[in-house]
Amino acid sequence: MRRPATALAALVLASSLALAGCATREEPADDGGAQAPTTPSGPEVAPAAGPKVEGEAYTFTVPEGWGFPPEAPAGYDASMFAADLEDIEDGFSDNVNVITSPAGEITPEQVETDGVAELEAANATDVTVQDRVTAAGTESAHLSAGFSAEGVDYLIDQYYLTDAGQTHIVTFSFSPDVAQEDRDALAASVLATWTWN
């Protein structure tokens, strides 16, 4: 049975909100404005070439075949949530959502300590601090974890992009059979398109 994207995205949002509560320990640096897209560090990747997502502070592109499902969670719109509309065979639509941290700027160090503990407190499994990436001109922490909700298992990869003292938490959610290498490649293709407005 296919689970609605609404329930799954709401669960991912809840995990993102847990991390968004990390307290700021340092004064945020004002780096002053828009930056060109920066390919995430690591192997060369082709930028995603699907629909464009435009938020108030950012713009990015999702892969071809992705879009904005009509059953997106309440409170989400096309600036915050997109899913693989062609991913129907395994009962879980891979997706991405973006939230703005209510704590302002969150440093990679905070994510790699406090974020891990908060994901574990939210019943995440296999929480792993992955290698940091550089995207949109900033160094980002990268956490991965597993979740299970309403009988559905899924994996997340979270990135924390910061501009002008504000962190945006980018959460990719995947079916459990998607290998870390493939998750990293998809995320890199999207993050390579990220620009600040």
C-alpha positions in Angstrom: 0.0 0.0 0.0 1.4 3.4 -1.0 1.7 5.8 2.0 0.7 9.4 1.3 3.5 11.9 0.9 1.8 14.0 3.5 2.4 11.6 6.4 6.0 10.9 5.4 6.9 14.5 4.9 5.3 15.5 8.2 7.6 13.0 9.9 10.6 14.4 8.1 9.6 17.9 9.1 9.4 16.8 12.7 12.9 15.5 12.6 14.1 18.7 10.9 12.4 20.8 13.5 14.3 18.9 16.2 17.5 19.9 14.7 16.4 23.4 14.0 16.2 23.9 17.8 20.0 23.7 18.2 21.0 26.8 20.1 23.4 29.3 18.5 26.7 29.5 20.3 28.5 31.9 18.1 27.6 35.3 16.6 26.6 34.7 13.0 28.8 36.2 10.3 27.2 38.5 7.7 28.7 37.4 4.4 26.6 40.0 2.5 24.3 38.5 -0.1 23.8 36.5 -3.2 26.3 33.9 -4.3 26.7 31.8 -7.4 26.0 28.1 -7.2 28.9 26.1 -5.9 29.2 22.4 -6.7 29.3 20.4 -3.5 32.7 19.1 -2.6 33.4 15.6 -3.8 33.1 13.9 -7.2 32.0 16.0 -10.1 28.2 15.8 -10.6 25.8 17.0 -13.2 23.4 19.6 -11.8 19.8 18.6 -11.5 17.8 19.6 -14.6 14.1 19.4 -13.5 11.7 21.9 -12.0 13.0 25.0 -10.2 12.1 25.5 -6.5 12.0 29.2 -5.5 11.9 30.1 -1.8 12.1 33.6 -0.4 15.8 33.3 0.3 16.9 30.6 -2.1 16.4 28.9 -5.5 17.3 25.4 -6.5 16.5 22.7 -9.1 15.2 19.2 -8.5 15.9 16.2 -10.8 13.8 15.5 -13.9 10.7 13.6 -13.0 10.4 15.4 -9.7 7.7 18.0 -8.9 5.2 19.3 -6.5 2.7 16.6 -5.5 -0.9 17.7 -4.8 -0.8 15.7 -1.5 2.0 17.8 -0.1 1.7 18.3 3.7 -0.3 21.2 5.1 1.9 24.3 5.4 4.2 23.2 2.6 4.2 24.7 -0.8 6.3 24.5 -4.0 9.0 26.6 -2.2 9.5 23.9 0.5 8.6 20.4 -0.7 9.2 18.4 -3.9 9.0 14.7 -4.6 10.0 12.1 -7.2 6.6 11.8 -9.0 7.7 8.8 -11.0 8.9 6.8 -7.9 5.8 4.7 -7.3 6.9 1.1 -7.4 8.4 0.8 -3.9 5.6 2.6 -2.1 7.7 5.6 -1.1 8.3 8.8 -3.1 11.8 10.1 -2.5 11.5 13.7 -1.6 13.2 16.9 -0.5 12.0 19.6 1.9 13.5 22.8 3.2 12.8 24.5 6.5 14.3 27.7 7.9 16.0 27.2 11.3 14.1 29.1 14.0 17.4 29.3 15.8 19.0 31.4 13.0 22.5 30.2 12.2 23.5 26.6 13.2 27.2 25.8 12.8 28.5 22.5 11.4 30.0 21.7 14.8 26.6 22.1 16.5 24.9 19.9 14.0 27.5 17.2 14.4 27.1 17.1 18.2 23.7 18.4 19.2 22.0 17.4 15.9 23.0 13.7 16.3 21.6 13.6 19.9 18.4 15.2 18.8 17.9 12.8 15.9 18.5 9.9 18.2 16.0 11.4 20.7 13.5 11.5 17.8 13.9 7.7 17.4 16.2 7.9 14.4 18.4 4.9 13.9 21.9 4.6 12.4 22.6 8.3 12.8 25.8 9.0 11.0 27.9 12.2 10.6 28.9 12.1 7.0 31.7 14.1 5.4 30.9 17.8 5.2 30.2 19.4 1.8 30.5 22.8 0.4 27.3 24.1 -1.3 26.1 27.6 -2.2 29.3 29.1 -0.8 29.1 27.5 2.7 30.5 24.5 4.4 27.6 22.2 5.5 27.4 19.4 7.9 25.7 16.2 6.5 23.8 13.8 8.7 22.2 10.6 7.6 19.7 8.4 9.6 16.9 5.9 9.3 13.3 6.4 10.5 10.3 4.2 10.7 6.8 5.5 11.0 3.3 4.0 10.4 5.0 0.8 9.1 7.2 2.7 6.6 11.0 2.7 6.8 12.9 5.4 5.1 16.3 7.1 5.2 17.2 10.8 5.4 20.2 12.9 4.5 20.2 16.4 6.0 22.3 19.4 4.9 22.5 22.8 6.6 23.0 25.7 4.2 23.7 29.1 5.7 23.6 32.6 4.3 23.5 36.0 6.1 23.2 34.4 9.5 20.3 32.1 8.7 20.5 28.3 8.3 18.1 26.4 6.0 17.8 22.7 6.7 17.6 20.7 3.5 16.2 17.1 4.1 16.2 14.5 1.4 14.2 11.4 2.2 14.7 8.1 0.4 13.4 4.5 0.2 15.6 2.2 2.4 17.0 0.4 -0.6 18.7 3.5 -2.0 22.5 3.2 -1.4 24.3 6.0 0.4 26.4 6.6 -2.8 23.2 7.2 -4.8 21.7 9.4 -2.1 24.8 11.5 -2.1 24.8 11.8 -5.9 21.2 12.9 -6.0 21.7 15.4 -3.2 24.9 16.8 -4.8 23.0 17.3 -8.1 20.4 19.4 -6.3 22.8 21.3 -4.0 24.9 22.1 -7.1 22.0 24.3 -8.3 21.4 26.1 -5.0 21.7 29.9 -5.2 20.8 32.6 -2.6 18.2 35.2 -3.7 
